[in-house]
Amino acid sequence: MFRVRVNKIESSRDVDGNLGKRIELLEERELNPYVLRPQTDEAKMAQDIMQALQQQMPFLPQRQQIATPKLILFLTEQEYDSLGIVFDVNQVYEVVLENQAIRFRKV
């Protein structure tokens, strides 16, 4: 299981000229903030202060995320309708791969 965010939805045509959609899904992963420790004492102090501020002020982002291309779906309008999912840009989905099937679940 992994999480993806809808990055882009574009209109497209298949080989036969049928209208469809190109849906770009990016994988979202959290970065561990402790992986890279600063080399200097000043940089370490600045990082510690920023972490303390993030804990005290909930409106500051606490986690960094990295997004990498994961899936690109090319679907005709009929295929998109048959899928039964309405993809919205920036919506996050959990993707489960099992038993030769792909399942999307809105988070």
N, C-alpha and C positions, 0 to 999 in steps of 0.2 A: 504494500500500500504506500502511496505517496500523494502529496498535495500538489495541485496545479492551480494557477490563476489564469483566467482568460485575459490574454494580452491584447489581442486584436481579432476583429471579425471583419472580413472583406467579402464583397461580392465577387464571384468568379464564374467561369464557364468550364464545363468539362470538355472532353475531346469531341463529343457529339454536338456541342454548342448549347447544352442545357444549362440554365442558370443554377447556381448553387452558392455555397458559402465556403470560405477558407477560414478556419478557426485555429488561431495560434494559442497554444497552452504552454505556459512557462512553469517549470518546477520551482517550488519555493522550499528553501532550506534555511534553517537558522544557523548563523555563524556563532561559534563559541567565542565570547569576547576575551577569554583568557588564553586563547591559543598563542597570540602574539603579545608578549610582554615588552614594554618599552625598554630601551637600552640605558637611557639616562635617568637620573633621579628626578629631574624636572618633568620629563615626559611621563614617568610613572605617577608622580603626584597629580599631574593634569588628568590622567586617566582615572585615578582614584576619585578625584573631585567630580568628574563627569558621571561616574557610576553612582556616587552618593546623591548627586542632583537628580539623576534619573529615578532613583528609588523614592526620593522625597516629592518629586513633581510628576504626577502620573501623565501629564500631557506631553512630556518628553519621550521620544521613542526609547524603549529599553532593549530591544533586540534588533540586531542587524539581520537582514535577510538577503540572500543572494538568489537571483532568478536566472535559470538557464533554460534554453529551449528544450522541451520534452516531447510534445506531440503537436503535430499539425494535421488537422482533419480537413479533407476536401470532400464535401458532401453536396449532392444535388438537393434541391428543395424537398423532394420526396423522401430522400434518405434522412435529411434533417428532421422532417416531421415525424418519420417513423421512429427515430431515436427517442423522441418523447422528452427531450431536455431543451429548455430555453436557455441558451448560453448568453450571459451578460458580461460585458467587459468589466474587469476587476473582480468578478465573482470567483470565489475559491471553491474547488471541488476536491474531494478525496477520490483517488483512482485506485481501484482494486483489480488486479489481474489474477484470475484463477479459473481453472477448468475451461481453458481456451476462450475466455470471455473477458471483456473490459466493462467494468461498471463505474459509473460516475455517481457520486453522492455529494449534494450541496452541503457546504460547511456552514 
